[in-house]
Amino acid sequence: MAGITDGSLLVIKVYTAIGLKEEETEDKNIWPRPLAQKWTLMLFIGTCLLYCARMAMPICAVSMATSFHWSKIDSGLVLGGFFWGYCFTQILGGYVSDKVGGERVLVISAASWALITAGTPLLAHLGSHTLVLMTMARFLLGLLQGVFFPSLASLCSQRVVEGERVFLMSTMNSGSNLGTLLAGGMGSLMLDQYGWESMFYSIGFLAGLWALIVWRCLLKGSEVPPKRMETSYDTQLSLSKKHWLSLFKKRPVWAMVFAHMCMSSTFYTLLSWLPTYFKESFPHAMGSVYNVIPWLVAIPSALAGGYLSGFLIDQGFSVASVRKIMQFFSMGVSSVFIMLLSGVVPFNNAVFFVSASIGLSTFGSSGVSVNVQDLCPSCAGAIYGFMNMLGAFMGLVMVSVSGYLIEVTLSWATVFSLITVVNVTGLGVFLIFGEAHRVDL
């Protein structure tokens, strides 16, 4: 009996020592609270600048088309160039961030796309091949920005305690809406007073300054997060990830991926073409109105959607039902307001319809966007990257096709009808086949 007892104590001591070592190693990965607050603030600003740079071309598209004699097809090619690059680096960004640290990937990519943004006016006036150069500039911007959100997800899982991850991601989403809002408001004023070049110069400078501050104040001299010791749970998890492709035999997974692809592509189309729609349909209207109000509405709307989702679940609704209800508002009801733009409408009504549609579309954050956590939490990152890649590719197709339709039909109604058809198709598939029970077991 004594031998057994001694052996048990030995095992306990060894197990305890290993457990302490793992805990100490994991603690080294987590930011202390003061540092986490600094990073949260800087990442919020970085997300805001990211969307400012992304929106610079759509807001300046009309002025640039006039200067360089672009047709709608040409503008569609330039605007769609972003999504060519964006769809290629989604999965790669997460993988590299896991290896070298999300902080470094974010800062290096930000410095690179800041340089491209600031250099866009110089490229535009470089020679006679402006269309090709601008398309390439947008392609490179998308290529470098495509790593941002996968890197942010990797960074969140490595450096932030589990209870604060939702807050960090929610803050970043608010930063994206604020960036779109600021680009619309400030961009419209700068276009009128200083020309379209000023917008690219200022955003590029600010983004470069952000990267420099983060590098000097938060990143320089810091170590790459130490690799966490692998446990038996991690081994099982890695094995499941090797077989995550088998999940696509499940109808709920395909329904989720397809709906996300449709939702993302229609959102990207609106993001790219709405400034042109308002500029051409209401040439005397203030750009600071129609480029700001829809995104100002989107911020509280996103918060309201999250609250409503939690409230319905607390009231006894099934998770699957709540996901479908939120997606119905995001893709169904929002499409009704888009279709109302097809006729001749006054400016105030157009702003209201667009604001309502954009605001309701944020409800998808409590629908399809979070459904991946319901279905397959063990490989949510890989599948979400795959969903984003498909959404970006479909966005490229729709943005380019929309430019062609406007050029050929001389009517915005065809674009709004296309958006509605894609939304309703994705919504129908999700309502029929969508589920919320775990399928990756």
C-alpha positions in Angstrom: 0.0 0.0 0.0 2.9 2.3 0.8 4.4 1.8 -2.6 1.1 2.6 -4.3 0.7 5.8 -2.1 4.2 7.0 -3.0 3.6 6.3 -6.7 0.4 8.3 -6.5 2.1 11.2 -4.8 4.8 11.1 -7.4 2.3 11.2 -10.2 0.4 14.0 -8.5 3.7 16.0 -8.1 4.6 15.5 -11.7 1.1 16.4 -12.9 1.0 19.5 -10.7 4.4 20.6 -11.9 3.3 20.2 -15.6 0.0 22.0 -14.8 1.8 24.9 -13.2 4.2 25.1 -16.1 1.4 25.2 -18.6 -0.5 27.8 -16.6 2.6 30.0 -16.3 3.2 29.7 -20.1 -0.3 30.5 -20.9 -0.2 33.6 -18.6 2.7 34.9 -20.5 0.5 35.0 -23.6 -2.2 37.1 -22.0 -1.9 40.9 -22.0 -2.0 42.5 -18.5 -5.1 44.6 -18.2 -3.4 48.0 -18.7 -1.6 46.7 -21.9 -4.9 45.1 -23.1 -6.6 48.5 -22.8 -3.9 50.2 -24.8 -4.1 47.5 -27.5 -7.9 47.7 -27.6 -7.8 51.4 -28.2 -5.1 51.2 -30.9 -6.9 48.3 -32.6 -10.1 50.3 -32.6 -8.3 53.2 -34.3 -6.6 50.8 -36.7 -9.9 49.2 -37.7 -11.4 52.7 -38.3 -8.5 53.7 -40.5 -8.7 50.4 -42.4 -12.3 51.1 -43.4 -11.4 54.7 -44.2 -8.8 53.5 -46.7 -11.2 50.9 -48.1 -13.9 53.5 -48.7 -11.6 56.1 -50.2 -12.0 54.8 -53.8 -15.8 54.3 -53.7 -16.3 57.9 -52.4 -13.8 59.3 -55.0 -15.0 57.1 -57.8 -17.3 59.8 -59.4 -14.6 62.5 -59.4 -11.9 60.1 -60.6 -14.2 58.8 -63.4 -14.8 62.4 -64.6 -11.0 63.1 -64.5 -9.9 60.0 -66.3 -13.0 59.4 -68.5 -14.0 56.1 -67.0 -17.2 54.4 -67.9 -19.3 52.5 -65.3 -17.7 49.3 -66.5 -14.3 50.8 -65.9 -15.3 52.0 -62.4 -16.6 48.6 -61.6 -13.3 47.0 -62.6 -11.4 49.4 -60.4 -13.8 49.0 -57.4 -13.9 45.2 -57.9 -10.1 45.0 -57.9 -10.1 45.2 -54.1 -11.9 41.9 -53.7 -9.5 40.0 -56.0 -6.8 40.6 -53.4 -9.1 40.4 -50.4 -10.2 36.9 -51.1 -6.7 35.5 -51.4 -5.3 36.3 -48.0 -8.1 35.4 -45.5 -6.8 31.9 -44.5 -3.2 32.8 -45.0 -3.5 35.8 -42.6 -4.7 33.6 -39.8 -2.1 30.9 -40.4 0.8 33.4 -40.4 -0.5 35.2 -37.4 -0.6 31.9 -35.4 3.1 31.4 -36.3 4.6 34.8 -35.8 2.1 36.7 -33.8 -1.0 38.7 -34.9 0.5 42.0 -33.7 3.4 41.9 -36.2 1.2 40.9 -39.1 -1.2 43.7 -38.4 1.5 46.4 -38.1 3.4 45.3 -41.2 0.3 45.0 -43.3 -1.0 48.4 -42.1 2.3 50.1 -43.0 2.1 48.5 -46.4 -1.4 49.4 -47.3 -0.9 52.9 -45.8 1.9 53.4 -48.4 -0.3 52.1 -51.2 -3.1 54.4 -50.2 -0.9 57.5 -50.0 0.7 56.6 -53.3 -2.6 56.1 -55.2 -2.8 59.7 -56.6 0.9 59.4 -57.7 0.1 56.2 -59.6 -3.0 57.7 -61.1 -0.9 60.5 -62.7 2.0 58.3 -63.5 1.1 57.5 -67.1 -1.7 56.9 -69.6 -2.6 53.4 -68.2 -4.6 54.9 -65.2 -7.3 52.2 -65.3 -4.7 49.4 -65.0 -2.7 51.1 -62.3 -5.8 51.9 -60.2 -7.0 48.4 -60.5 -3.7 47.1 -59.4 -3.6 49.5 -56.5 -7.0 48.3 -55.3 -5.8 44.7 -55.7 -2.8 45.3 -53.5 -4.9 47.1 -50.9 -7.3 44.1 -50.7 -4.4 41.7 -50.6 -2.9 43.4 -47.6 -6.1 44.3 -45.8 -7.3 40.7 -46.2 -5.1 39.5 -43.3 -6.5 42.0 -40.8 -9.5 40.3 -39.4 -8.1 36.8 -39.5 -5.0 38.2 -37.7 -7.3 40.0 -35.2 -9.1 36.7 -34.5 -5.8 35.0 -33.9 -4.5 37.8 -31.7 -7.8 37.7 -29.7 -7.4 34.0 -29.0 -3.7 34.3 -28.0 -3.6 37.5 -26.0 -7.0 38.2 -24.5 -8.7 36.3 -21.7 -11.8 34.4 -22.8 -14.3 36.6 -21.0 -13.2 39.8 -22.7 -12.9 38.5 -26.3 -16.5 39.4 -27.2 -16.0 42.9 -26.0 -12.8 43.3 -28.1 -14.4 42.0 -31.3 -17.5 44.1 -30.7 -15.3 47.2 -30.3 -13.5 46.3 -33.6 -16.9 46.0 -35.4 -17.8 49.5 -34.1 -14.5 50.8 -35.4 -15.4 49.5 -38.9 -18.7 51.4 -38.9 -17.1 54.5 -37.5 -14.4 54.3 -40.2 -17.0 54.1 -43.0 -18.8 57.0 -41.4 -15.7 59.2 -41.1 -14.6 58.4 -44.6 -18.0 59.5 -45.9 -18.3 62.7 -43.9 -14.7 64.0 -44.1 -14.2 62.6 -47.6 -17.1 64.5 -48.9 -15.8 67.8 -47.5 -12.3 67.2 -48.7 -13.5 66.3 -52.2 -15.2 69.7 -52.5 -12.3 71.8 -51.0 -9.1 70.0 -51.8 -9.8 67.4 -54.5 -9.9 63.6 -54.5 -6.2 63.3 -54.1 -6.3 64.8 -50.6 -8.3 62.0 -49.2 -5.8 59.3 -50.2 -2.9 61.4 -48.9 -4.5 62.1 -45.5 -5.7 58.5 -44.9 -2.4 57.0 -46.0 -0.5 59.4 -43.7 -2.7 58.6 -40.7 -2.5 54.9 -41.2 1.3 55.1 -41.5 1.4 57.1 -38.4 -0.7 54.5 -36.6 1.6 51.7 -37.6 4.6 53.7 -36.5 3.1 54.5 -33.1 2.1 50.9 -32.5 5.5 49.6 -33.5 7.4 52.1 -31.3 5.2 52.1 -28.3 3.6 48.7 -28.1 5.5 46.2 -30.2 9.2 47.1 -30.4 11.2 45.0 -28.1 8.3 42.7 -27.2 8.7 39.0 -27.6 6.6 36.7 -29.8 4.1 34.9 -27.6 5.6 31.7 -26.3 4.1 28.5 -27.8 1.7 26.9 -25.4 2.4 23.3 -24.4 0.1 20.9 -26.2 -2.4 19.0 -24.0 -4.4 15.9 -24.8 -7.4 18.2 -25.6 -5.3 20.2 -28.1 -4.3 16.9 -29.8 -7.9 15.9 -30.1 -8.7 19.4 -31.4 -5.9 19.3 -34.0 -7.1 15.9 -35.2 -10.6 17.2 -35.7 -9.3 20.2 -37.7 -7.6 17.8 -40.1 -11.0 16.5 -41.0 -13.0 19.8 -41.1 -13.6 19.5 -44.8 -15.9 16.6 -44.0 -18.2 19.2 -42.4 -19.2 20.4 -45.9 -21.2 17.2 -46.3 -23.6 18.7 -43.7 -26.5 20.7 -45.1 -26.6 23.2 -42.3 -22.9 24.1 -42.9 -23.5 24.7 -46.6 -26.6 26.7 -45.9 -24.6 28.9 -43.5 -21.7 29.4 -46.0 -24.0 30.1 -48.9 -26.1 32.7 -46.9 -22.9 34.4 -45.6 -21.6 34.6 -49.2 -24.8 36.2 -50.4 -25.0 38.6 -47.5 -21.4 39.7 -47.8 -21.5 40.2 -51.6 -24.6 42.4 -51.4 -23.1 44.4 -48.6 -19.9 45.0 -50.6 -22.0 46.0 -53.6 -23.8 48.6 -51.6 -20.6 49.8 -50.0 -19.0 50.3 -53.4 -21.8 51.8 -55.4 -24.0 53.8 -53.1 -21.8 57.0 -53.2 -22.0 56.9 -57.0 -25.8 56.4 -56.9 -26.4 59.4 -54.7 -23.9 61.6 -56.6 -25.6 60.9 -59.9 -29.2 60.8 -58.7 -29.0 63.8 -56.5 -26.0 65.9 -57.8 -26.9 68.9 -55.6 -27.2 67.0 -52.4 -24.5 67.2 -49.7 -22.2 64.2 -49.7 -21.7 64.6 -46.0 -25.4 63.6 -45.5 -25.7 60.5 -47.6 -22.2 59.3 -46.8 -22.7 59.6 -43.1 -26.2 59.0 -41.9 -26.5 55.3 -43.1 -23.4 54.4 -41.2 -24.4 56.5 -38.2 -27.5 54.4 -38.0 -25.5 51.1 -38.4 -23.7 51.5 -35.1 -26.7 51.5 -32.7 -28.5 49.1 -35.0 -25.7 46.5 -34.5 -25.9 46.9 -30.8 -29.7 46.6 -30.9 -29.5 43.4 -32.9 -27.2 41.8 -30.4 -29.5 42.8 -27.5 -32.6 41.5 -29.3 -30.9 38.2 -30.1 -30.0 37.7 -26.4 -33.4 38.7 -25.3 -35.2 36.3 -27.6 -33.0 33.4 -26.4 -33.7 34.3 -22.8 -37.4 34.3 -23.5 -37.2 30.6 -24.5 -36.7 30.8 -28.3 -34.4 28.2 -29.7 -31.0 29.3 -30.9 -31.8 28.2 -34.5 -35.1 30.2 -34.5 -33.3 33.3 -33.3 -30.5 32.9 -35.9 -33.2 32.7 -38.7 -35.2 35.6 -37.3 -32.1 37.9 -37.2 -31.2 36.8 -40.7 -34.7 37.4 -42.0 -34.3 41.1 -40.9 -30.8 41.3 -42.2 -31.4 39.9 -45.7 -35.2 40.0 -46.1 -36.6 43.2 -44.6 -33.5 45.1 -45.6 -34.1 44.1 -49.3 -37.6 45.6 -49.2 -36.0 49.0 -48.5 -33.5 48.5 -51.3 -36.3 47.7 -53.8 -38.0 51.0 -52.8 -35.1 52.8 -54.3 -35.9 51.4 -57.8 -38.4 54.1 -58.6 -38.1 57.9 -58.6 -37.8 58.9 -54.9 -37.0 62.2 -53.2 -33.6 62.6 -51.6 -34.9 62.4 -48.0 -36.7 59.2 -48.8 -33.6 57.7 -50.5 -31.5 58.5 -47.4 -34.1 56.9 -45.2 -34.4 53.7 -47.3 -30.6 53.2 -47.5 -30.2 53.9 -43.8 -32.9 51.4 -42.9 -31.4 48.8 -45.2 -27.8 49.2 -43.9 -29.0 49.3 -40.3 -31.0 46.1 -40.7 -28.2 44.4 -42.5 -26.1 44.6 -39.3 -28.6 42.1 -37.7 -26.6 39.4 -39.6 -24.0 39.6 -36.9 -26.4 37.8 -34.7 -27.5 35.4 -37.4 -25.3 33.7 -40.0 -22.1 35.4 -38.8 -22.3 33.8 -35.4 -23.8 30.5 -36.6 -20.4 29.1 -37.3 -19.8 29.1 -33.5 -23.0 27.0 -33.1 -22.2 24.5 -35.8 -18.5 23.9 -35.6 -16.7 25.7 -32.8 -13.6 23.3 -33.1 -12.7 24.8 -36.5 -14.6 28.0 -36.6 -11.6 30.1 -37.7 -10.9 28.0 -40.8 -14.5 27.9 -41.9 -15.0 31.6 -41.2 -12.0 32.4 -43.3 -13.4 30.2 -46.1 -16.8 32.0 -45.8 -15.1 35.4 -46.0 -13.1 34.3 -49.0 -16.2 33.2 -50.9 -18.0 36.4 -49.8 -15.1 38.5 -51.1 -15.0 36.6 -54.4 -18.8 37.0 -54.9 -18.4 40.6 -54.0 -15.9 41.0 -56.8 -18.3 39.5 -59.3 -21.3 41.5 -58.1 -19.5 44.9 -58.0 -18.2 44.3 -61.6 -21.6 43.0 -62.9 -23.3 46.0 -61.3 -21.1 48.4 -63.2 -21.9 46.6 -66.4 -25.7 46.7 -65.7 -25.6 50.4 -65.0 -23.6 51.2 -68.1 -25.9 49.0 -70.4 -29.3 49.7 -68.9 -28.7 53.2 -67.6 -30.9 52.2 -64.7 -30.1 51.7 -61.0 -33.2 49.5 -60.6 -31.4 46.6 -62.2 -28.7 46.7 -59.6 -31.1 47.0 -56.7 -33.1 44.0 -58.2 -29.9 42.0 -58.4 -29.1 42.7 -54.8 -32.6 41.7 -53.8 -32.5 38.4 -55.8 -29.2 37.4 -54.2 -30.4 38.3 -50.7 -33.7 36.4 -51.0 -31.9 33.3 -52.5 -29.4 33.2 -49.6 -32.1 33.8 -47.0 -34.3 31.1 -48.5 -31.6 28.5 -48.3 -30.7 29.4 -44.7 -34.3 29.3 -43.6 -34.9 25.9 -45.1 -31.6 24.1 -44.2 -30.1 26.3 -41.4 -29.6 24.8 -38.0 -27.8 25.7 -34.8 -26.8 22.3 -33.2 -23.2 21.3 -33.2 -22.2 19.1 -36.1 -18.4 18.9 -35.7 -18.4 16.2 -33.0 
